[in-house]
């Protein structure tokens, strides 16, 4: 738009559908969560990836996936036994 080169048709061709979940984890705990926390959160997601972020006691797990099924599969892998606490099975 800034360059004066905006075309809604080309934008529609480039848009992709992704599925995302943001799950409140609360306080990170290795025994409750099967993932790893990074001090340098990702700014860009790859296909079927995740990041744990947020201040202490308010941490969130954000998952980006190609499909709803992939997002649920990754969530189940990462939060393990707690998966059903978040009612993710209803997605």
TALIN-V678952 format. One line per field, one symbol per residue. phi: phi as a letter, one per 20 degrees, with the letter a starting at -180 (. if undefined). A space follows every 10 residues. Layout:
BEGIN
phi->???
END
This chain:
BEGIN
phi->.femdfbgff fffefcecdc ccdfendgbg fdceecedfd ffeceeflcb bdbofgmcfc dddcbfbfff ffffffffdl fegffelffe f
END
